[in-house]
Amino acid sequence: MRRATATIQGNLELLYADRPDVFVAGDNLIYPVRGSNTIRTAPDVYVAFGRPKGDRGSYKVWLEADIFPQVVFE
């Protein structure tokens, strides 16, 4: 299964390589609610349109202009 998710993530990164406003990641925590570390999810792969590329240890929605990832693979 890990091979499939790595393939999906890699292909999405290639597909959006020229789009600085598309963030693709996977296997890290998404925190949708400020101040709550118990409400979280960790999808296999996700895409957030309207967010810059870059390394993140987690995805905190309130620090990402309140944009929740629009595409999620589980």
All heavy atoms as a GROMACS GRO file, in nm:
protein
  588
    1MET      N    1   0.082  -0.120   0.000
    1MET     CA    2   0.000   0.000   0.000
    1MET      C    3   0.087   0.126   0.000
    1MET      O    4   0.051   0.225  -0.061
    1MET     CB    5  -0.094  -0.002   0.120
    1MET     CG    6  -0.190   0.111   0.121
    1MET     SD    7  -0.289   0.118  -0.027
    1MET     CE    8  -0.449   0.116   0.040
    2ARG      N    9   0.197   0.122   0.071
    2ARG     CA   10   0.284   0.240   0.076
    2ARG      C   11   0.334   0.279  -0.063
    2ARG      O   12   0.349   0.395  -0.095
    2ARG     CB   13   0.401   0.215   0.172
    2ARG     CG   14   0.497   0.329   0.183
    2ARG     CD   15   0.429   0.451   0.245
    2ARG     NE   16   0.512   0.568   0.223
    2ARG     CZ   17   0.468   0.687   0.186
    2ARG    NH1   18   0.341   0.709   0.172
    2ARG    NH2   19   0.550   0.786   0.168
    3ARG      N   20   0.361   0.178  -0.145
    3ARG     CA   21   0.408   0.206  -0.281
    3ARG      C   22   0.302   0.281  -0.361
    3ARG      O   23   0.333   0.374  -0.436
    3ARG     CB   24   0.443   0.074  -0.349
    3ARG     CG   25   0.510   0.090  -0.481
    3ARG     CD   26   0.573  -0.041  -0.519
    3ARG     NE   27   0.566  -0.059  -0.662
    3ARG     CZ   28   0.596  -0.171  -0.723
    3ARG    NH1   29   0.631  -0.276  -0.654
    3ARG    NH2   30   0.588  -0.180  -0.853
    4ALA      N   31   0.177   0.242  -0.344
    4ALA     CA   32   0.068   0.310  -0.416
    4ALA      C   33   0.055   0.455  -0.371
    4ALA      O   34   0.039   0.545  -0.455
    4ALA     CB   35  -0.063   0.235  -0.393
    5THR      N   36   0.060   0.480  -0.242
    5THR     CA   37   0.046   0.619  -0.195
    5THR      C   38   0.167   0.703  -0.236
    5THR      O   39   0.151   0.820  -0.269
    5THR     CB   40   0.024   0.625  -0.042
    5THR    OG1   41   0.131   0.560   0.024
    5THR    CG2   42  -0.107   0.562  -0.002
    6ALA      N   43   0.286   0.643  -0.235
    6ALA     CA   44   0.405   0.716  -0.281
    6ALA      C   45   0.393   0.751  -0.429
    6ALA      O   46   0.432   0.861  -0.472
    6ALA     CB   47   0.530   0.634  -0.255
    7THR      N   48   0.336   0.660  -0.506
    7THR     CA   49   0.316   0.685  -0.649
    7THR      C   50   0.215   0.797  -0.670
    7THR      O   51   0.237   0.888  -0.752
    7THR     CB   52   0.268   0.557  -0.720
    7THR    OG1   53   0.369   0.456  -0.705
    7THR    CG2   54   0.242   0.581  -0.868
    8ILE      N   55   0.105   0.793  -0.597
    8ILE     CA   56   0.004   0.899  -0.609
    8ILE      C   57   0.063   1.033  -0.570
    8ILE      O   58   0.049   1.132  -0.643
    8ILE     CB   59  -0.120   0.866  -0.522
    8ILE    CG1   60  -0.195   0.747  -0.580
    8ILE    CG2   61  -0.212   0.987  -0.511
    8ILE    CD1   62  -0.301   0.691  -0.488
    9GLN      N   63   0.131   1.039  -0.457
    9GLN     CA   64   0.190   1.166  -0.412
    9GLN      C   65   0.294   1.216  -0.512
    9GLN      O   66   0.294   1.334  -0.548
    9GLN     CB   67   0.252   1.150  -0.274
    9GLN     CG   68   0.306   1.282  -0.220
    9GLN     CD   69   0.357   1.271  -0.077
    9GLN    OE1   70   0.329   1.174  -0.008
    9GLN    NE2   71   0.429   1.371  -0.034
   10GLY      N   72   0.381   1.128  -0.558
   10GLY     CA   73   0.483   1.169  -0.654
   10GLY      C   74   0.424   1.220  -0.784
   10GLY      O   75   0.471   1.321  -0.839
   11ASN      N   76   0.322   1.153  -0.834
   11ASN     CA   77   0.258   1.198  -0.958
   11ASN      C   78   0.187   1.331  -0.941
   11ASN      O   79   0.189   1.415  -1.031
   11ASN     CB   80   0.164   1.091  -1.012
   11ASN     CG   81   0.238   0.976  -1.075
   11ASN    OD1   82   0.350   0.991  -1.123
   11ASN    ND2   83   0.177   0.859  -1.076
   12LEU      N   84   0.123   1.351  -0.827
   12LEU     CA   85   0.059   1.480  -0.802
   12LEU      C   86   0.162   1.592  -0.791
   12LEU      O   87   0.141   1.703  -0.841
   12LEU     CB   88  -0.026   1.474  -0.674
   12LEU     CG   89  -0.155   1.395  -0.686
   12LEU    CD1   90  -0.215   1.368  -0.549
   12LEU    CD2   91  -0.255   1.469  -0.775
   13GLU      N   92   0.276   1.563  -0.728
   13GLU     CA   93   0.382   1.663  -0.720
   13GLU      C   94   0.434   1.699  -0.858
   13GLU      O   95   0.459   1.816  -0.888
   13GLU     CB   96   0.494   1.614  -0.630
   13GLU     CG   97   0.455   1.614  -0.483
   13GLU     CD   98   0.556   1.545  -0.392
   13GLU    OE1   99   0.648   1.477  -0.443
   13GLU    OE2  100   0.541   1.558  -0.270
   14LEU      N  101   0.448   1.599  -0.945
   14LEU     CA  102   0.489   1.626  -1.083
   14LEU      C  103   0.384   1.704  -1.160
   14LEU      O  104   0.415   1.798  -1.234
   14LEU     CB  105   0.518   1.494  -1.156
   14LEU     CG  106   0.646   1.422  -1.118
   14LEU    CD1  107   0.651   1.284  -1.184
   14LEU    CD2  108   0.767   1.504  -1.157
   15LEU      N  109   0.258   1.666  -1.142
   15LEU     CA  110   0.148   1.733  -1.212
   15LEU      C  111   0.142   1.882  -1.178
   15LEU      O  112   0.116   1.965  -1.265
   15LEU     CB  113   0.015   1.665  -1.176
   15LEU     CG  114  -0.111   1.720  -1.242
   15LEU    CD1  115  -0.107   1.698  -1.392
   15LEU    CD2  116  -0.234   1.654  -1.182
   16TYR      N  117   0.166   1.915  -1.052
   16TYR     CA  118   0.156   2.054  -1.007
   16TYR      C  119   0.292   2.118  -0.982
   16TYR      O  120   0.300   2.220  -0.913
   16TYR     CB  121   0.070   2.061  -0.881
   16TYR     CG  122  -0.074   2.022  -0.908
   16TYR    CD1  123  -0.126   1.905  -0.856
   16TYR    CD2  124  -0.155   2.100  -0.988
   16TYR    CE1  125  -0.258   1.867  -0.881
   16TYR    CE2  126  -0.286   2.064  -1.015
   16TYR     CZ  127  -0.336   1.947  -0.962
   16TYR     OH  128  -0.465   1.911  -0.988
   17ALA      N  129   0.397   2.064  -1.041
   17ALA     CA  130   0.532   2.116  -1.018
   17ALA      C  131   0.546   2.264  -1.056
   17ALA      O  132   0.619   2.338  -0.992
   17ALA     CB  133   0.634   2.033  -1.095
   18ASP      N  134   0.474   2.306  -1.158
   18ASP     CA  135   0.484   2.445  -1.203
   18ASP      C  136   0.383   2.538  -1.137
   18ASP      O  137   0.371   2.654  -1.174
   18ASP     CB  138   0.470   2.451  -1.356
   18ASP     CG  139   0.333   2.405  -1.404
   18ASP    OD1  140   0.263   2.335  -1.328
   18ASP    OD2  141   0.297   2.437  -1.520
   19ARG      N  142   0.312   2.488  -1.039
   19ARG     CA  143   0.212   2.569  -0.967
   19ARG      C  144   0.262   2.597  -0.825
   19ARG      O  145   0.255   2.510  -0.738
   19ARG     CB  146   0.078   2.494  -0.959
   19ARG     CG  147   0.006   2.469  -1.090
   19ARG     CD  148  -0.083   2.585  -1.130
   19ARG     NE  149  -0.172   2.631  -1.026
   19ARG     CZ  150  -0.297   2.591  -1.007
   19ARG    NH1  151  -0.349   2.499  -1.087
   19ARG    NH2  152  -0.369   2.641  -0.910
   20PRO      N  153   0.312   2.716  -0.798
   20PRO     CA  154   0.363   2.747  -0.664
   20PRO      C  155   0.252   2.756  -0.560
   20PRO      O  156   0.280   2.758  -0.440
   20PRO     CB  157   0.432   2.882  -0.683
   20PRO     CG  158   0.368   2.943  -0.802
   20PRO     CD  159   0.328   2.827  -0.891
   21ASP      N  160   0.126   2.757  -0.604
   21ASP     CA  161   0.013   2.772  -0.512
   21ASP      C  162  -0.058   2.639  -0.486
   21ASP      O  163  -0.173   2.639  -0.441
   21ASP     CB  164  -0.086   2.874  -0.568
   21ASP     CG  165  -0.150   2.827  -0.698
   21ASP    OD1  166  -0.086   2.751  -0.774
   21ASP    OD2  167  -0.265   2.867  -0.725
   22VAL      N  168   0.008   2.527  -0.511
   22VAL     CA  169  -0.052   2.396  -0.485
   22VAL      C  170   0.043   2.317  -0.396
   22VAL      O  171   0.157   2.288  -0.434
   22VAL     CB  172  -0.080   2.318  -0.616
   22VAL    CG1  173  -0.139   2.182  -0.584
   22VAL    CG2  174  -0.174   2.397  -0.706
   23PHE      N  175  -0.006   2.283  -0.277
   23PHE     CA  176   0.072   2.208  -0.179
   23PHE      C  177   0.027   2.063  -0.179
   23PHE      O  178  -0.092   2.034  -0.163
   23PHE     CB  179   0.053   2.270  -0.040
   23PHE     CG  180   0.124   2.196   0.069
   23PHE    CD1  181   0.261   2.189   0.072
   23PHE    CD2  182   0.052   2.134   0.169
   23PHE    CE1  183   0.327   2.120   0.173
   23PHE    CE2  184   0.116   2.065   0.271
   23PHE     CZ  185   0.254   2.059   0.272
   24VAL      N  186   0.121   1.972  -0.200
   24VAL     CA  187   0.094   1.829  -0.200
   24VAL      C  188   0.176   1.766  -0.088
   24VAL      O  189   0.295   1.792  -0.075
   24VAL     CB  190   0.133   1.764  -0.334
   24VAL    CG1  191   0.110   1.613  -0.331
   24VAL    CG2  192   0.058   1.827  -0.450
   25ALA      N  193   0.111   1.684  -0.006
   25ALA     CA  194   0.182   1.619   0.105
   25ALA      C  195   0.110   1.491   0.143
   25ALA      O  196   0.005   1.458   0.088
   25ALA     CB  197   0.190   1.712   0.225
   26GLY      N  198   0.167   1.423   0.238
   26GLY     CA  199   0.104   1.301   0.286
   26GLY      C  200   0.167   1.253   0.414
   26GLY      O  201   0.278   1.293   0.450
   27ASP      N  202   0.091   1.170   0.483
   27ASP     CA  203   0.137   1.108   0.607
   27ASP      C  204   0.184   1.209   0.712
   27ASP      O  205   0.281   1.185   0.784
   27ASP     CB  206   0.248   1.005   0.580
   27ASP     CG  207   0.192   0.881   0.515
   27ASP    OD1  208   0.073   0.850   0.537
   27ASP    OD2  209   0.267   0.815   0.441
   28ASN      N  210   0.120   1.324   0.716
   28ASN     CA  211   0.140   1.413   0.829
   28ASN      C  212   0.005   1.462   0.880
   28ASN      O  213  -0.096   1.451   0.812
   28ASN     CB  214   0.239   1.526   0.799
   28ASN     CG  215   0.192   1.625   0.696
   28ASN    OD1  216   0.085   1.613   0.640
   28ASN    ND2  217   0.273   1.724   0.670
   29LEU      N  218   0.003   1.510   0.999
   29LEU     CA  219  -0.124   1.545   1.064
   29LEU      C  220  -0.181   1.676   1.012
   29LEU      O  221  -0.108   1.773   0.991
   29LEU     CB  222  -0.105   1.554   1.215
   29LEU     CG  223  -0.080   1.420   1.285
   29LEU    CD1  224  -0.039   1.444   1.429
   29LEU    CD2  225  -0.202   1.332   1.279
   30ILE      N  226  -0.313   1.677   0.996
   30ILE     CA  227  -0.388   1.799   0.965
   30ILE      C  228  -0.465   1.834   1.092
   30ILE      O  229  -0.542   1.753   1.144
   30ILE     CB  230  -0.486   1.778   0.849
   30ILE    CG1  231  -0.410   1.742   0.722
   30ILE    CG2  232  -0.571   1.903   0.828
   30ILE    CD1  233  -0.501   1.705   0.606
   31TYR      N  234  -0.444   1.956   1.140
   31TYR     CA  235  -0.516   2.007   1.257
   31TYR      C  236  -0.614   2.114   1.209
   31TYR      O  237  -0.574   2.223   1.171
   31TYR     CB  238  -0.419   2.069   1.358
   31TYR     CG  239  -0.326   1.969   1.421
   31TYR    CD1  240  -0.198   1.949   1.374
   31TYR    CD2  241  -0.367   1.896   1.532
   31TYR    CE1  242  -0.113   1.857   1.433
   31TYR    CE2  243  -0.283   1.804   1.592
   31TYR     CZ  244  -0.156   1.785   1.541
   31TYR     OH  245  -0.072   1.694   1.601
   32PRO      N  246  -0.744   2.087   1.210
   32PRO     CA  247  -0.841   2.184   1.160
   32PRO      C  248  -0.885   2.290   1.261
   32PRO      O  249  -0.936   2.394   1.222
   32PRO     CB  250  -0.960   2.098   1.118
   32PRO     CG  251  -0.952   1.978   1.206
   32PRO     CD  252  -0.806   1.956   1.233
   33VAL      N  253  -0.866   2.264   1.391
   33VAL     CA  254  -0.919   2.354   1.494
   33VAL      C  255  -0.804   2.410   1.578
   33VAL      O  256  -0.730   2.334   1.642
   33VAL     CB  257  -1.019   2.279   1.586
   33VAL    CG1  258  -1.073   2.371   1.692
   33VAL    CG2  259  -1.133   2.219   1.502
   34ARG      N  260  -0.792   2.541   1.579
   34ARG     CA  261  -0.689   2.606   1.660
   34ARG      C  262  -0.710   2.571   1.807
   34ARG      O  263  -0.822   2.574   1.858
   34ARG     CB  264  -0.696   2.758   1.645
   34ARG     CG  265  -0.592   2.832   1.727
   34ARG     CD  266  -0.619   2.981   1.734
   34ARG     NE  267  -0.624   3.042   1.603
   34ARG     CZ  268  -0.526   3.113   1.549
   34ARG    NH1  269  -0.414   3.132   1.615
   34ARG    NH2  270  -0.539   3.165   1.430
   35GLY      N  271  -0.601   2.536   1.874
   35GLY     CA  272  -0.606   2.508   2.017
   35GLY      C  273  -0.647   2.367   2.053
   35GLY      O  274  -0.652   2.333   2.171
   36SER      N  275  -0.678   2.285   1.955
   36SER     CA  276  -0.717   2.147   1.983
   36SER      C  277  -0.620   2.052   1.914
   36SER      O  278  -0.616   2.045   1.792
   36SER     CB  279  -0.859   2.118   1.936
   36SER     OG  280  -0.888   1.981   1.957
   37ASN      N  281  -0.544   1.980   1.995
   37ASN     CA  282  -0.454   1.883   1.935
   37ASN      C  283  -0.515   1.743   1.933
   37ASN      O  284  -0.450   1.647   1.893
   37ASN     CB  285  -0.319   1.881   2.006
   37ASN     CG  286  -0.330   1.838   2.151
   37ASN    OD1  287  -0.438   1.813   2.201
   37ASN    ND2  288  -0.216   1.829   2.218
   38THR      N  289  -0.641   1.732   1.975
   38THR     CA  290  -0.708   1.601   1.972
   38THR      C  291  -0.796   1.585   1.848
   38THR      O  292  -0.832   1.473   1.814
   38THR     CB  293  -0.793   1.580   2.098
   38THR    OG1  294  -0.892   1.682   2.106
   38THR    CG2  295  -0.707   1.580   2.223
   39ILE      N  296  -0.830   1.695   1.784
   39ILE     CA  297  -0.905   1.688   1.658
   39ILE      C  298  -0.803   1.696   1.547
   39ILE      O  299  -0.743   1.801   1.521
   39ILE     CB  300  -1.008   1.803   1.647
   39ILE    CG1  301  -1.106   1.798   1.762
   39ILE    CG2  302  -1.081   1.795   1.513
   39ILE    CD1  303  -1.199   1.918   1.769
   40ARG      N  304  -0.781   1.582   1.482
   40ARG     CA  305  -0.678   1.576   1.378
   40ARG      C  306  -0.705   1.456   1.287
   40ARG      O  307  -0.779   1.365   1.322
   40ARG     CB  308  -0.540   1.565   1.440
   40ARG     CG  309  -0.522   1.439   1.523
   40ARG     CD  310  -0.389   1.441   1.596
   40ARG     NE  311  -0.366   1.316   1.665
   40ARG     CZ  312  -0.398   1.291   1.791
   40ARG    NH1  313  -0.455   1.384   1.863
   40ARG    NH2  314  -0.372   1.175   1.846
   41THR      N  315  -0.640   1.459   1.173
   41THR     CA  316  -0.646   1.347   1.079
   41THR      C  317  -0.512   1.340   1.007
   41THR      O  318  -0.439   1.439   1.001
   41THR     CB  319  -0.763   1.363   0.980
   41THR    OG1  320  -0.775   1.245   0.903
   41THR    CG2  321  -0.746   1.482   0.889
   42ALA      N  322  -0.480   1.225   0.954
   42ALA     CA  323  -0.353   1.206   0.883
   42ALA      C  324  -0.378   1.126   0.755
   42ALA      O  325  -0.354   1.006   0.751
   42ALA     CB  326  -0.251   1.137   0.971
   43PRO      N  327  -0.428   1.192   0.651
   43PRO     CA  328  -0.453   1.120   0.527
   43PRO      C  329  -0.324   1.071   0.463
   43PRO      O  330  -0.216   1.126   0.487
   43PRO     CB  331  -0.524   1.222   0.440
   43PRO     CG  332  -0.496   1.354   0.500
   43PRO     CD  333  -0.462   1.333   0.642
   44ASP      N  334  -0.337   0.969   0.379
   44ASP     CA  335  -0.220   0.916   0.310
   44ASP      C  336  -0.157   1.022   0.218
   44ASP      O  337  -0.036   1.038   0.216
   44ASP     CB  338  -0.257   0.792   0.228
   44ASP     CG  339  -0.296   0.675   0.317
   44ASP    OD1  340  -0.241   0.664   0.429
   44ASP    OD2  341  -0.380   0.594   0.275
   45VAL      N  342  -0.240   1.090   0.142
   45VAL     CA  343  -0.195   1.196   0.051
   45VAL      C  344  -0.303   1.303   0.048
   45VAL      O  345  -0.422   1.272   0.055
   45VAL     CB  346  -0.173   1.143  -0.093
   45VAL    CG1  347  -0.129   1.254  -0.187
   45VAL    CG2  348  -0.071   1.030  -0.094
   46TYR      N  349  -0.263   1.429   0.039
   46TYR     CA  350  -0.362   1.536   0.024
   46TYR      C  351  -0.307   1.651  -0.058
   46TYR      O  352  -0.185   1.666  -0.075
   46TYR     CB  353  -0.413   1.585   0.160
   46TYR     CG  354  -0.310   1.649   0.251
   46TYR    CD1  355  -0.284   1.784   0.246
   46TYR    CD2  356  -0.241   1.572   0.344
   46TYR    CE1  357  -0.191   1.842   0.331
   46TYR    CE2  358  -0.149   1.629   0.430
   46TYR     CZ  359  -0.124   1.764   0.423
   46TYR     OH  360  -0.032   1.823   0.507
   47VAL      N  361  -0.399   1.730  -0.113
   47VAL     CA  362  -0.365   1.844  -0.197
   47VAL      C  363  -0.442   1.966  -0.146
   47VAL      O  364  -0.562   1.958  -0.122
   47VAL     CB  365  -0.403   1.819  -0.345
   47VAL    CG1  366  -0.364   1.937  -0.432
   47VAL    CG2  367  -0.342   1.690  -0.395
   48ALA      N  368  -0.370   2.076  -0.130
   48ALA     CA  369  -0.432   2.202  -0.089
   48ALA      C  370  -0.404   2.307  -0.197
   48ALA      O  371  -0.289   2.349  -0.215
   48ALA     CB  372  -0.380   2.248   0.046
   49PHE      N  373  -0.508   2.344  -0.269
   49PHE     CA  374  -0.494   2.449  -0.369
   49PHE      C  375  -0.501   2.585  -0.299
   49PHE      O  376  -0.576   2.604  -0.205
   49PHE     CB  377  -0.607   2.438  -0.473
   49PHE     CG  378  -0.600   2.312  -0.554
   49PHE    CD1  379  -0.672   2.199  -0.516
   49PHE    CD2  380  -0.521   2.305  -0.666
   49PHE    CE1  381  -0.665   2.083  -0.589
   49PHE    CE2  382  -0.513   2.188  -0.741
   49PHE     CZ  383  -0.585   2.077  -0.702
   50GLY      N  384  -0.419   2.677  -0.346
   50GLY     CA  385  -0.415   2.809  -0.285
   50GLY      C  386  -0.316   2.821  -0.171
   50GLY      O  387  -0.314   2.921  -0.100
   51ARG      N  388  -0.233   2.719  -0.152
   51ARG     CA  389  -0.131   2.720  -0.047
   51ARG      C  390   0.006   2.700  -0.110
   51ARG      O  391   0.021   2.622  -0.203
   51ARG     CB  392  -0.156   2.611   0.057
   51ARG     CG  393  -0.289   2.623   0.128
   51ARG     CD  394  -0.315   2.762   0.186
   51ARG     NE  395  -0.206   2.810   0.269
   51ARG     CZ  396  -0.169   2.937   0.274
   51ARG    NH1  397  -0.229   3.029   0.202
   51ARG    NH2  398  -0.070   2.973   0.353
   52PRO      N  399   0.107   2.771  -0.060
   52PRO     CA  400   0.240   2.759  -0.120
   52PRO      C  401   0.307   2.626  -0.089
   52PRO      O  402   0.278   2.563   0.013
   52PRO     CB  403   0.317   2.875  -0.056
   52PRO     CG  404   0.249   2.898   0.074
   52PRO     CD  405   0.103   2.866   0.050
   53LYS      N  406   0.394   2.587  -0.178
   53LYS     CA  407   0.475   2.468  -0.155
   53LYS      C  408   0.567   2.493  -0.035
   53LYS      O  409   0.589   2.607   0.004
   53LYS     CB  410   0.559   2.437  -0.278
   53LYS     CG  411   0.478   2.399  -0.399
   53LYS     CD  412   0.568   2.366  -0.516
   53LYS     CE  413   0.493   2.337  -0.643
   53LYS     NZ  414   0.363   2.281  -0.638
   54GLY      N  415   0.622   2.387   0.020
   54GLY     CA  416   0.717   2.402   0.130
   54GLY      C  417   0.706   2.286   0.227
   54GLY      O  418   0.609   2.210   0.223
   55ASP      N  419   0.806   2.274   0.311
   55ASP     CA  420   0.807   2.168   0.411
   55ASP      C  421   0.723   2.207   0.531
   55ASP      O  422   0.733   2.321   0.579
   55ASP     CB  423   0.949   2.137   0.456
   55ASP     CG  424   1.032   2.075   0.346
   55ASP    OD1  425   0.975   2.001   0.264
   55ASP    OD2  426   1.154   2.100   0.342
   56ARG      N  427   0.642   2.115   0.578
   56ARG     CA  428   0.561   2.136   0.698
   56ARG      C  429   0.563   2.006   0.778
   56ARG      O  430   0.544   1.900   0.723
   56ARG     CB  431   0.416   2.169   0.662
   56ARG     CG  432   0.396   2.302   0.590
   56ARG     CD  433   0.257   2.304   0.528
   56ARG     NE  434   0.221   2.427   0.465
   56ARG     CZ  435   0.259   2.466   0.344
   56ARG    NH1  436   0.341   2.391   0.274
   56ARG    NH2  437   0.217   2.581   0.294
   57GLY      N  438   0.581   2.017   0.906
   57GLY     CA  439   0.574   1.901   0.992
   57GLY      C  440   0.430   1.857   1.014
   57GLY      O  441   0.402   1.740   1.043
   58SER      N  442   0.338   1.952   1.001
   58SER     CA  443   0.195   1.927   1.010
   58SER      C  444   0.126   2.039   0.934
   58SER      O  445   0.189   2.138   0.897
   58SER     CB  446   0.148   1.922   1.155
   58SER     OG  447   0.169   2.047   1.218
   59TYR      N  448  -0.004   2.022   0.911
   59TYR     CA  449  -0.081   2.122   0.838
   59TYR      C  450  -0.184   2.178   0.935
   59TYR      O  451  -0.281   2.110   0.969
   59TYR     CB  452  -0.148   2.057   0.717
   59TYR     CG  453  -0.214   2.154   0.623
   59TYR    CD1  454  -0.147   2.203   0.513
   59TYR    CD2  455  -0.347   2.192   0.641
   59TYR    CE1  456  -0.208   2.290   0.424
   59TYR    CE2  457  -0.409   2.279   0.554
   59TYR     CZ  458  -0.340   2.328   0.445
   59TYR     OH  459  -0.401   2.414   0.357
   60LYS      N  460  -0.162   2.300   0.980
   60LYS     CA  461  -0.253   2.368   1.073
   60LYS      C  462  -0.340   2.463   0.991
   60LYS      O  463  -0.292   2.565   0.941
   60LYS     CB  464  -0.174   2.442   1.179
   60LYS     CG  465  -0.090   2.347   1.263
   60LYS     CD  466   0.002   2.421   1.356
   60LYS     CE  467   0.086   2.319   1.432
   60LYS     NZ  468   0.201   2.380   1.495
   61VAL      N  469  -0.466   2.428   0.978
   61VAL     CA  470  -0.556   2.499   0.887
   61VAL      C  471  -0.560   2.649   0.916
   61VAL      O  472  -0.558   2.730   0.824
   61VAL     CB  473  -0.697   2.436   0.892
   61VAL    CG1  474  -0.795   2.517   0.809
   61VAL    CG2  475  -0.692   2.291   0.842
   62TRP      N  476  -0.561   2.690   1.041
   62TRP     CA  477  -0.569   2.833   1.074
   62TRP      C  478  -0.443   2.909   1.032
   62TRP      O  479  -0.447   3.030   1.014
   62TRP     CB  480  -0.598   2.853   1.223
   62TRP     CG  481  -0.490   2.804   1.314
   62TRP    CD1  482  -0.385   2.877   1.363
   62TRP    CD2  483  -0.475   2.672   1.365
   62TRP    NE1  484  -0.305   2.797   1.441
   62TRP    CE2  485  -0.358   2.670   1.445
   62TRP    CE3  486  -0.548   2.555   1.353
   62TRP    CZ2  487  -0.314   2.557   1.512
   62TRP    CZ3  488  -0.504   2.442   1.419
   62TRP    CH2  489  -0.389   2.443   1.497
   63LEU      N  490  -0.331   2.839   1.014
   63LEU     CA  491  -0.210   2.904   0.964
   63LEU      C  492  -0.200   2.898   0.812
   63LEU      O  493  -0.106   2.952   0.753
   63LEU     CB  494  -0.085   2.836   1.024
   63LEU     CG  495  -0.070   2.845   1.175
   63LEU    CD1  496   0.055   2.769   1.220
   63LEU    CD2  497  -0.064   2.990   1.220
   64GLU      N  498  -0.296   2.832   0.750
   64GLU     CA  499  -0.299   2.814   0.605
   64GLU      C  500  -0.416   2.889   0.543
   64GLU      O  501  -0.484   2.840   0.453
   64GLU     CB  502  -0.308   2.664   0.570
   64GLU     CG  503  -0.196   2.579   0.627
   64GLU     CD  504  -0.061   2.601   0.558
   64GLU    OE1  505  -0.056   2.670   0.454
   64GLU    OE2  506   0.038   2.546   0.608
   65ALA      N  507  -0.441   3.009   0.595
   65ALA     CA  508  -0.551   3.094   0.546
   65ALA      C  509  -0.686   3.025   0.556
   65ALA      O  510  -0.774   3.048   0.475
   65ALA     CB  511  -0.524   3.141   0.403
   66ASP      N  512  -0.699   2.938   0.656
   66ASP     CA  513  -0.822   2.862   0.677
   66ASP      C  514  -0.862   2.777   0.556
   66ASP      O  515  -0.980   2.752   0.532
   66ASP     CB  516  -0.938   2.952   0.720
   66ASP     CG  517  -0.919   3.005   0.861
   66ASP    OD1  518  -0.874   2.927   0.947
   66ASP    OD2  519  -0.947   3.124   0.884
   67ILE      N  520  -0.763   2.734   0.481
   67ILE     CA  521  -0.790   2.648   0.364
   67ILE      C  522  -0.760   2.505   0.402
   67ILE      O  523  -0.646   2.468   0.431
   67ILE     CB  524  -0.702   2.690   0.244
   67ILE    CG1  525  -0.741   2.831   0.198
   67ILE    CG2  526  -0.717   2.590   0.130
   67ILE    CD1  527  -0.652   2.886   0.089
   68PHE      N  528  -0.865   2.424   0.406
   68PHE     CA  529  -0.851   2.281   0.432
   68PHE      C  530  -0.816   2.214   0.300
   68PHE      O  531  -0.863   2.256   0.194
   68PHE     CB  532  -0.983   2.225   0.487
   68PHE     CG  533  -0.967   2.091   0.550
   68PHE    CD1  534  -0.936   2.081   0.685
   68PHE    CD2  535  -0.981   1.976   0.478
   68PHE    CE1  536  -0.920   1.957   0.745
   68PHE    CE2  537  -0.965   1.850   0.536
   68PHE     CZ  538  -0.935   1.842   0.671
   69PRO      N  539  -0.733   2.111   0.300
   69PRO     CA  540  -0.703   2.041   0.175
   69PRO      C  541  -0.831   1.999   0.102
   69PRO      O  542  -0.924   1.946   0.162
   69PRO     CB  543  -0.623   1.919   0.220
   69PRO     CG  544  -0.555   1.966   0.346
   69PRO     CD  545  -0.658   2.053   0.413
   70GLN      N  546  -0.832   2.023  -0.028
   70GLN     CA  547  -0.952   1.996  -0.107
   70GLN      C  548  -0.957   1.855  -0.163
   70GLN      O  549  -1.065   1.806  -0.199
   70GLN     CB  550  -0.963   2.096  -0.222
   70GLN     CG  551  -0.982   2.238  -0.178
   70GLN     CD  552  -0.850   2.314  -0.162
   70GLN    OE1  553  -0.744   2.257  -0.162
   70GLN    NE2  554  -0.860   2.445  -0.145
   71VAL      N  555  -0.842   1.790  -0.176
   71VAL     CA  556  -0.836   1.653  -0.228
   71VAL      C  557  -0.762   1.569  -0.126
   71VAL      O  558  -0.654   1.603  -0.082
   71VAL     CB  559  -0.762   1.648  -0.363
   71VAL    CG1  560  -0.757   1.506  -0.416
   71VAL    CG2  561  -0.825   1.742  -0.465
   72VAL      N  562  -0.824   1.456  -0.088
   72VAL     CA  563  -0.766   1.369   0.014
   72VAL      C  564  -0.774   1.224  -0.034
   72VAL      O  565  -0.879   1.180  -0.079
   72VAL     CB  566  -0.840   1.384   0.150
   72VAL    CG1  567  -0.790   1.283   0.250
   72VAL    CG2  568  -0.827   1.526   0.202
   73PHE      N  569  -0.662   1.154  -0.024
   73PHE     CA  570  -0.656   1.011  -0.057
   73PHE      C  571  -0.632   0.935   0.072
   73PHE      O  572  -0.538   0.965   0.145
   73PHE     CB  573  -0.543   0.980  -0.155
   73PHE     CG  574  -0.562   1.040  -0.290
   73PHE    CD1  575  -0.520   1.170  -0.316
   73PHE    CD2  576  -0.620   0.968  -0.392
   73PHE    CE1  577  -0.535   1.227  -0.441
   73PHE    CE2  578  -0.636   1.023  -0.518
   73PHE     CZ  579  -0.594   1.154  -0.542
   74GLU      N  580  -0.713   0.836   0.099
   74GLU     CA  581  -0.698   0.756   0.220
   74GLU      C  582  -0.690   0.610   0.184
   74GLU      O  583  -0.757   0.561   0.098
   74GLU     CB  584  -0.815   0.782   0.314
   74GLU     CG  585  -0.796   0.720   0.449
   74GLU     CD  586  -0.674   0.767   0.525
   74GLU    OE1  587  -0.655   0.887   0.539
   74GLU    OE2  588  -0.596   0.680   0.567
   0.00000   0.00000   0.00000
